[in-house]
Amino acid sequence: MITFLSGGTGVPALIRGARQILYDSEIAVVANTAEDLWVSGSHCAPDIDTAIFLFAGILDPGRWWGIKGDTYATHNYLPKVAGGEPFAIGDRARAVQIARAGLLKKGWTLTEAVQAQSRSLNIGATVLPVTDGDSALFVDTGTERLPLFTYWMAADAGTEVRELVRPEPPAVTDEVRAAIEASDAVVIGAGNPARSILPILDCAGMRRLLRDTFVVAVSPFRGGSAPDPKDAALMYAIGETPTSPAVFRLYEDIVDVFVQDLHDSDEVPGSLRLETHLLHTRQAESLAWDIMAVIRHAVS
């Protein structure tokens, strides 16, 4: 089994490529929960939902968020009844979030709720939240604290990011521990570390688990290519630059193979250079093949 640490859009794109090589039953996804939040009474978990929708075959591949062909009748009607939301949620995606909220209010753990929804959608892969505890991140703009996903979806690109604020990181779940221990390797895809990956790595017990596992990490930054302004702002907020060397520094204690883009102008000594810009399925499949070749060579 291969476990992917997943957050943002870069990792699901790679997972889509890996599905051309591996059976879904051979894939586990440990999803970031730092962007989870409650919206209009429903439990919005962007990275969990993206994984679930991907394996269920209903993900909107243009945005890597939401359900393809979804409608927005509820979201559009809310302002007419003195309501409103910081970003648009589709009607079918909202149904998933309402159902999960109901399970959580009954006392189910987030892991139990996600497993139930995976079974309902006949998902063959293992999709797990990294923790059942509160790991929500907030963006301090100097004037307010925004939930991380609200910042990402609704804030202006020039919004100041003074720091990222989070509670004491909770522990990884027993289910995550078991999945990683049963895996041949762990792949950290091209997610922004500040937004998507460090909230996973910072959970108590995670780095210790990964030090005993073969880990491949893919940089989300490409040197000469300017990063998204919000990606850059989040990296600066944790005291790093939006560059591959900075990503390597953040992962150095747990990574065995570090992958950079072929055209990245920055240099990380010993890195593996591959095409990491995944514009379509064929590129994602090619990168997945290359990573799997590295893993098979290492664990054989």
Contacts in CASP RR format, 6 or more apart in sequence:
PFRMAT RR
TARGET T0000
AUTHOR 0000-0000-0000
METHOD contacts of the structure
MODEL  1
MITFLSGGTGVPALIRGARQILYDSEIAVVANTAEDLWVSGSHCAPDIDT
AIFLFAGILDPGRWWGIKGDTYATHNYLPKVAGGEPFAIGDRARAVQIAR
AGLLKKGWTLTEAVQAQSRSLNIGATVLPVTDGDSALFVDTGTERLPLFT
YWMAADAGTEVRELVRPEPPAVTDEVRAAIEASDAVVIGAGNPARSILPI
LDCAGMRRLLRDTFVVAVSPFRGGSAPDPKDAALMYAIGETPTSPAVFRL
YEDIVDVFVQDLHDSDEVPGSLRLETHLLHTRQAESLAWDIMAVIRHAVS
1 26 0 8 1.000
1 27 0 8 1.000
1 28 0 8 1.000
1 126 0 8 1.000
1 179 0 8 1.000
1 182 0 8 1.000
1 183 0 8 1.000
1 184 0 8 1.000
2 18 0 8 1.000
2 22 0 8 1.000
2 26 0 8 1.000
2 27 0 8 1.000
2 28 0 8 1.000
2 183 0 8 1.000
2 184 0 8 1.000
2 185 0 8 1.000
2 186 0 8 1.000
2 187 0 8 1.000
2 292 0 8 1.000
2 295 0 8 1.000
3 27 0 8 1.000
3 28 0 8 1.000
3 29 0 8 1.000
3 30 0 8 1.000
3 179 0 8 1.000
3 180 0 8 1.000
3 183 0 8 1.000
3 185 0 8 1.000
3 186 0 8 1.000
3 187 0 8 1.000
4 11 0 8 1.000
4 14 0 8 1.000
4 15 0 8 1.000
4 18 0 8 1.000
4 27 0 8 1.000
4 28 0 8 1.000
4 29 0 8 1.000
4 30 0 8 1.000
4 186 0 8 1.000
4 187 0 8 1.000
4 188 0 8 1.000
4 189 0 8 1.000
5 11 0 8 1.000
5 30 0 8 1.000
5 32 0 8 1.000
5 130 0 8 1.000
5 186 0 8 1.000
5 187 0 8 1.000
5 188 0 8 1.000
5 189 0 8 1.000
5 197 0 8 1.000
5 200 0 8 1.000
5 201 0 8 1.000
6 12 0 8 1.000
6 15 0 8 1.000
6 29 0 8 1.000
6 30 0 8 1.000
6 31 0 8 1.000
6 32 0 8 1.000
6 47 0 8 1.000
6 50 0 8 1.000
6 51 0 8 1.000
6 189 0 8 1.000
6 196 0 8 1.000
7 31 0 8 1.000
7 32 0 8 1.000
7 47 0 8 1.000
7 50 0 8 1.000
7 191 0 8 1.000
7 195 0 8 1.000
7 196 0 8 1.000
7 197 0 8 1.000
7 200 0 8 1.000
8 32 0 8 1.000
8 46 0 8 1.000
8 47 0 8 1.000
8 50 0 8 1.000
8 64 0 8 1.000
8 191 0 8 1.000
8 192 0 8 1.000
8 195 0 8 1.000
8 196 0 8 1.000
9 50 0 8 1.000
9 64 0 8 1.000
9 65 0 8 1.000
9 191 0 8 1.000
10 64 0 8 1.000
10 189 0 8 1.000
10 190 0 8 1.000
10 191 0 8 1.000
10 220 0 8 1.000
10 278 0 8 1.000
11 188 0 8 1.000
11 189 0 8 1.000
11 190 0 8 1.000
11 191 0 8 1.000
11 196 0 8 1.000
12 50 0 8 1.000
12 51 0 8 1.000
12 54 0 8 1.000
12 59 0 8 1.000
12 64 0 8 1.000
13 64 0 8 1.000
13 190 0 8 1.000
13 278 0 8 1.000
13 284 0 8 1.000
14 187 0 8 1.000
14 189 0 8 1.000
14 190 0 8 1.000
14 218 0 8 1.000
14 278 0 8 1.000
14 284 0 8 1.000
14 287 0 8 1.000
14 288 0 8 1.000
14 291 0 8 1.000
15 27 0 8 1.000
15 29 0 8 1.000
15 51 0 8 1.000
15 54 0 8 1.000
16 54 0 8 1.000
16 61 0 8 1.000
16 281 0 8 1.000
16 284 0 8 1.000
17 281 0 8 1.000
17 284 0 8 1.000
17 285 0 8 1.000
17 287 0 8 1.000
17 288 0 8 1.000
18 27 0 8 1.000
18 187 0 8 1.000
18 284 0 8 1.000
18 288 0 8 1.000
18 291 0 8 1.000
18 292 0 8 1.000
19 27 0 8 1.000
20 281 0 8 1.000
20 285 0 8 1.000
20 288 0 8 1.000
21 285 0 8 1.000
21 288 0 8 1.000
21 289 0 8 1.000
21 292 0 8 1.000
22 292 0 8 1.000
24 55 0 8 1.000
24 123 0 8 1.000
24 124 0 8 1.000
24 125 0 8 1.000
25 124 0 8 1.000
25 125 0 8 1.000
27 125 0 8 1.000
27 126 0 8 1.000
28 125 0 8 1.000
28 126 0 8 1.000
28 127 0 8 1.000
28 128 0 8 1.000
28 179 0 8 1.000
28 180 0 8 1.000
28 183 0 8 1.000
29 51 0 8 1.000
29 125 0 8 1.000
29 126 0 8 1.000
29 127 0 8 1.000
29 128 0 8 1.000
30 128 0 8 1.000
30 129 0 8 1.000
30 130 0 8 1.000
30 176 0 8 1.000
30 179 0 8 1.000
30 180 0 8 1.000
30 200 0 8 1.000
31 45 0 8 1.000
31 47 0 8 1.000
31 48 0 8 1.000
31 50 0 8 1.000
31 51 0 8 1.000
31 127 0 8 1.000
31 128 0 8 1.000
31 129 0 8 1.000
31 130 0 8 1.000
32 47 0 8 1.000
32 130 0 8 1.000
32 196 0 8 1.000
32 197 0 8 1.000
32 199 0 8 1.000
32 200 0 8 1.000
33 45 0 8 1.000
33 47 0 8 1.000
33 48 0 8 1.000
33 110 0 8 1.000
33 129 0 8 1.000
33 130 0 8 1.000
33 131 0 8 1.000
33 133 0 8 1.000
33 135 0 8 1.000
33 136 0 8 1.000
33 199 0 8 1.000
34 135 0 8 1.000
34 136 0 8 1.000
34 137 0 8 1.000
34 148 0 8 1.000
34 166 0 8 1.000
34 195 0 8 1.000
34 196 0 8 1.000
34 199 0 8 1.000
35 45 0 8 1.000
35 46 0 8 1.000
35 47 0 8 1.000
35 136 0 8 1.000
35 137 0 8 1.000
35 147 0 8 1.000
35 148 0 8 1.000
35 149 0 8 1.000
35 152 0 8 1.000
35 195 0 8 1.000
36 43 0 8 1.000
36 44 0 8 1.000
36 45 0 8 1.000
36 46 0 8 1.000
36 48 0 8 1.000
36 135 0 8 1.000
36 136 0 8 1.000
36 149 0 8 1.000
37 44 0 8 1.000
37 136 0 8 1.000
37 147 0 8 1.000
37 149 0 8 1.000
37 150 0 8 1.000
38 44 0 8 1.000
38 101 0 8 1.000
39 85 0 8 1.000
39 86 0 8 1.000
39 89 0 8 1.000
39 97 0 8 1.000
40 78 0 8 1.000
40 84 0 8 1.000
40 85 0 8 1.000
40 89 0 8 1.000
40 94 0 8 1.000
41 98 0 8 1.000
41 101 0 8 1.000
42 89 0 8 1.000
42 94 0 8 1.000
42 97 0 8 1.000
42 98 0 8 1.000
42 100 0 8 1.000
42 101 0 8 1.000
43 97 0 8 1.000
43 100 0 8 1.000
43 101 0 8 1.000
43 102 0 8 1.000
43 104 0 8 1.000
44 89 0 8 1.000
44 97 0 8 1.000
44 149 0 8 1.000
45 97 0 8 1.000
45 100 0 8 1.000
45 110 0 8 1.000
45 114 0 8 1.000
45 129 0 8 1.000
46 65 0 8 1.000
46 149 0 8 1.000
47 196 0 8 1.000
48 114 0 8 1.000
48 127 0 8 1.000
48 129 0 8 1.000
49 65 0 8 1.000
49 66 0 8 1.000
49 93 0 8 1.000
49 96 0 8 1.000
49 97 0 8 1.000
50 59 0 8 1.000
50 64 0 8 1.000
50 65 0 8 1.000
50 66 0 8 1.000
51 125 0 8 1.000
51 127 0 8 1.000
52 96 0 8 1.000
52 114 0 8 1.000
52 117 0 8 1.000
52 118 0 8 1.000
52 121 0 8 1.000
52 123 0 8 1.000
52 127 0 8 1.000
53 59 0 8 1.000
53 60 0 8 1.000
53 66 0 8 1.000
53 67 0 8 1.000
53 93 0 8 1.000
55 118 0 8 1.000
55 121 0 8 1.000
55 123 0 8 1.000
55 124 0 8 1.000
55 125 0 8 1.000
55 127 0 8 1.000
56 121 0 8 1.000
56 122 0 8 1.000
56 123 0 8 1.000
58 67 0 8 1.000
58 68 0 8 1.000
58 92 0 8 1.000
59 66 0 8 1.000
59 67 0 8 1.000
59 68 0 8 1.000
60 66 0 8 1.000
60 67 0 8 1.000
60 68 0 8 1.000
60 69 0 8 1.000
60 70 0 8 1.000
61 68 0 8 1.000
66 90 0 8 1.000
66 93 0 8 1.000
67 90 0 8 1.000
67 92 0 8 1.000
67 93 0 8 1.000
70 90 0 8 1.000
70 91 0 8 1.000
70 92 0 8 1.000
70 93 0 8 1.000
71 90 0 8 1.000
71 91 0 8 1.000
71 92 0 8 1.000
72 88 0 8 1.000
72 89 0 8 1.000
72 90 0 8 1.000
72 91 0 8 1.000
73 91 0 8 1.000
74 89 0 8 1.000
74 90 0 8 1.000
74 91 0 8 1.000
74 94 0 8 1.000
75 84 0 8 1.000
75 85 0 8 1.000
75 88 0 8 1.000
75 89 0 8 1.000
75 90 0 8 1.000
75 91 0 8 1.000
75 94 0 8 1.000
78 84 0 8 1.000
78 85 0 8 1.000
86 150 0 8 1.000
86 153 0 8 1.000
86 154 0 8 1.000
87 149 0 8 1.000
87 150 0 8 1.000
87 153 0 8 1.000
87 154 0 8 1.000
89 97 0 8 1.000
96 117 0 8 1.000
99 117 0 8 1.000
100 113 0 8 1.000
100 114 0 8 1.000
100 117 0 8 1.000
103 112 0 8 1.000
103 113 0 8 1.000
103 116 0 8 1.000
104 110 0 8 1.000
104 113 0 8 1.000
108 116 0 8 1.000
109 132 0 8 1.000
109 173 0 8 1.000
110 129 0 8 1.000
110 131 0 8 1.000
110 132 0 8 1.000
110 133 0 8 1.000
111 128 0 8 1.000
111 129 0 8 1.000
111 132 0 8 1.000
111 173 0 8 1.000
111 175 0 8 1.000
114 127 0 8 1.000
114 128 0 8 1.000
114 129 0 8 1.000
115 127 0 8 1.000
118 124 0 8 1.000
118 125 0 8 1.000
118 126 0 8 1.000
118 127 0 8 1.000
126 179 0 8 1.000
128 173 0 8 1.000
128 175 0 8 1.000
128 176 0 8 1.000
128 179 0 8 1.000
129 173 0 8 1.000
130 172 0 8 1.000
130 173 0 8 1.000
130 176 0 8 1.000
130 199 0 8 1.000
130 200 0 8 1.000
130 203 0 8 1.000
130 206 0 8 1.000
131 169 0 8 1.000
131 170 0 8 1.000
131 171 0 8 1.000
131 172 0 8 1.000
131 173 0 8 1.000
131 176 0 8 1.000
131 203 0 8 1.000
132 170 0 8 1.000
132 173 0 8 1.000
133 170 0 8 1.000
133 171 0 8 1.000
134 167 0 8 1.000
134 170 0 8 1.000
135 166 0 8 1.000
135 167 0 8 1.000
135 169 0 8 1.000
135 170 0 8 1.000
135 199 0 8 1.000
135 203 0 8 1.000
136 147 0 8 1.000
136 148 0 8 1.000
136 166 0 8 1.000
136 167 0 8 1.000
137 147 0 8 1.000
137 148 0 8 1.000
137 164 0 8 1.000
137 165 0 8 1.000
137 166 0 8 1.000
137 195 0 8 1.000
137 199 0 8 1.000
138 145 0 8 1.000
138 146 0 8 1.000
138 147 0 8 1.000
138 148 0 8 1.000
138 164 0 8 1.000
138 165 0 8 1.000
138 166 0 8 1.000
139 145 0 8 1.000
139 146 0 8 1.000
139 147 0 8 1.000
139 148 0 8 1.000
139 151 0 8 1.000
139 155 0 8 1.000
139 159 0 8 1.000
139 161 0 8 1.000
139 164 0 8 1.000
139 165 0 8 1.000
139 234 0 8 1.000
139 237 0 8 1.000
140 161 0 8 1.000
140 162 0 8 1.000
140 163 0 8 1.000
140 164 0 8 1.000
140 165 0 8 1.000
141 151 0 8 1.000
141 155 0 8 1.000
141 159 0 8 1.000
141 160 0 8 1.000
141 161 0 8 1.000
141 162 0 8 1.000
142 160 0 8 1.000
142 162 0 8 1.000
145 165 0 8 1.000
146 155 0 8 1.000
148 164 0 8 1.000
148 195 0 8 1.000
151 159 0 8 1.000
151 161 0 8 1.000
151 230 0 8 1.000
152 195 0 8 1.000
152 230 0 8 1.000
155 230 0 8 1.000
157 229 0 8 1.000
157 230 0 8 1.000
158 229 0 8 1.000
158 233 0 8 1.000
159 233 0 8 1.000
160 233 0 8 1.000
161 233 0 8 1.000
161 234 0 8 1.000
161 236 0 8 1.000
161 237 0 8 1.000
162 237 0 8 1.000
163 237 0 8 1.000
164 194 0 8 1.000
164 234 0 8 1.000
164 237 0 8 1.000
164 238 0 8 1.000
166 199 0 8 1.000
169 199 0 8 1.000
169 202 0 8 1.000
169 203 0 8 1.000
169 204 0 8 1.000
170 203 0 8 1.000
170 204 0 8 1.000
171 203 0 8 1.000
171 204 0 8 1.000
171 205 0 8 1.000
172 203 0 8 1.000
172 204 0 8 1.000
172 205 0 8 1.000
172 206 0 8 1.000
172 209 0 8 1.000
176 206 0 8 1.000
177 205 0 8 1.000
177 209 0 8 1.000
180 186 0 8 1.000
180 209 0 8 1.000
180 210 0 8 1.000
180 213 0 8 1.000
181 209 0 8 1.000
181 213 0 8 1.000
183 213 0 8 1.000
184 214 0 8 1.000
184 295 0 8 1.000
184 299 0 8 1.000
185 213 0 8 1.000
185 214 0 8 1.000
185 215 0 8 1.000
185 216 0 8 1.000
185 295 0 8 1.000
185 298 0 8 1.000
185 299 0 8 1.000
186 210 0 8 1.000
186 213 0 8 1.000
186 214 0 8 1.000
186 215 0 8 1.000
186 216 0 8 1.000
187 215 0 8 1.000
187 216 0 8 1.000
187 217 0 8 1.000
187 218 0 8 1.000
187 291 0 8 1.000
187 295 0 8 1.000
188 197 0 8 1.000
188 215 0 8 1.000
188 216 0 8 1.000
188 217 0 8 1.000
188 218 0 8 1.000
188 251 0 8 1.000
188 255 0 8 1.000
189 197 0 8 1.000
189 217 0 8 1.000
189 218 0 8 1.000
189 220 0 8 1.000
190 218 0 8 1.000
190 219 0 8 1.000
190 220 0 8 1.000
190 276 0 8 1.000
190 278 0 8 1.000
191 197 0 8 1.000
191 218 0 8 1.000
191 220 0 8 1.000
192 220 0 8 1.000
192 231 0 8 1.000
192 234 0 8 1.000
192 235 0 8 1.000
193 220 0 8 1.000
193 235 0 8 1.000
193 238 0 8 1.000
193 240 0 8 1.000
193 246 0 8 1.000
193 247 0 8 1.000
193 250 0 8 1.000
193 251 0 8 1.000
194 234 0 8 1.000
194 235 0 8 1.000
194 237 0 8 1.000
194 238 0 8 1.000
194 240 0 8 1.000
195 231 0 8 1.000
195 234 0 8 1.000
197 250 0 8 1.000
197 251 0 8 1.000
198 238 0 8 1.000
198 250 0 8 1.000
200 206 0 8 1.000
201 207 0 8 1.000
201 210 0 8 1.000
201 250 0 8 1.000
201 251 0 8 1.000
201 254 0 8 1.000
207 253 0 8 1.000
207 254 0 8 1.000
210 254 0 8 1.000
211 253 0 8 1.000
211 254 0 8 1.000
214 256 0 8 1.000
214 295 0 8 1.000
214 298 0 8 1.000
214 299 0 8 1.000
215 251 0 8 1.000
215 254 0 8 1.000
215 255 0 8 1.000
215 256 0 8 1.000
215 257 0 8 1.000
216 255 0 8 1.000
216 256 0 8 1.000
216 257 0 8 1.000
216 258 0 8 1.000
216 259 0 8 1.000
216 291 0 8 1.000
216 294 0 8 1.000
216 295 0 8 1.000
217 247 0 8 1.000
217 251 0 8 1.000
217 255 0 8 1.000
217 257 0 8 1.000
217 258 0 8 1.000
217 259 0 8 1.000
218 259 0 8 1.000
218 276 0 8 1.000
218 287 0 8 1.000
218 291 0 8 1.000
219 244 0 8 1.000
219 247 0 8 1.000
219 248 0 8 1.000
219 258 0 8 1.000
219 259 0 8 1.000
219 260 0 8 1.000
219 261 0 8 1.000
219 264 0 8 1.000
219 268 0 8 1.000
219 271 0 8 1.000
219 276 0 8 1.000
220 227 0 8 1.000
220 231 0 8 1.000
220 247 0 8 1.000
221 227 0 8 1.000
221 242 0 8 1.000
221 243 0 8 1.000
221 244 0 8 1.000
221 246 0 8 1.000
221 247 0 8 1.000
221 264 0 8 1.000
221 266 0 8 1.000
222 244 0 8 1.000
222 261 0 8 1.000
222 263 0 8 1.000
222 264 0 8 1.000
222 276 0 8 1.000
222 277 0 8 1.000
223 243 0 8 1.000
223 244 0 8 1.000
223 261 0 8 1.000
223 263 0 8 1.000
223 264 0 8 1.000
223 265 0 8 1.000
223 266 0 8 1.000
224 263 0 8 1.000
224 264 0 8 1.000
224 265 0 8 1.000
225 263 0 8 1.000
227 235 0 8 1.000
227 242 0 8 1.000
231 242 0 8 1.000
232 242 0 8 1.000
235 241 0 8 1.000
235 242 0 8 1.000
235 246 0 8 1.000
236 242 0 8 1.000
240 246 0 8 1.000
240 249 0 8 1.000
240 250 0 8 1.000
243 266 0 8 1.000
244 260 0 8 1.000
244 261 0 8 1.000
244 264 0 8 1.000
244 266 0 8 1.000
244 268 0 8 1.000
244 271 0 8 1.000
245 266 0 8 1.000
245 267 0 8 1.000
245 268 0 8 1.000
247 258 0 8 1.000
248 255 0 8 1.000
248 258 0 8 1.000
248 268 0 8 1.000
248 271 0 8 1.000
251 258 0 8 1.000
256 298 0 8 1.000
257 272 0 8 1.000
257 294 0 8 1.000
257 298 0 8 1.000
258 268 0 8 1.000
258 270 0 8 1.000
258 271 0 8 1.000
258 272 0 8 1.000
259 271 0 8 1.000
259 272 0 8 1.000
259 273 0 8 1.000
259 274 0 8 1.000
259 276 0 8 1.000
259 291 0 8 1.000
260 266 0 8 1.000
260 268 0 8 1.000
260 271 0 8 1.000
260 272 0 8 1.000
260 273 0 8 1.000
260 274 0 8 1.000
260 276 0 8 1.000
261 273 0 8 1.000
261 274 0 8 1.000
261 275 0 8 1.000
261 276 0 8 1.000
261 277 0 8 1.000
262 273 0 8 1.000
262 274 0 8 1.000
262 275 0 8 1.000
262 276 0 8 1.000
264 273 0 8 1.000
272 294 0 8 1.000
274 287 0 8 1.000
274 290 0 8 1.000
274 291 0 8 1.000
275 283 0 8 1.000
275 286 0 8 1.000
275 287 0 8 1.000
276 287 0 8 1.000
277 283 0 8 1.000
278 284 0 8 1.000
278 287 0 8 1.000
END
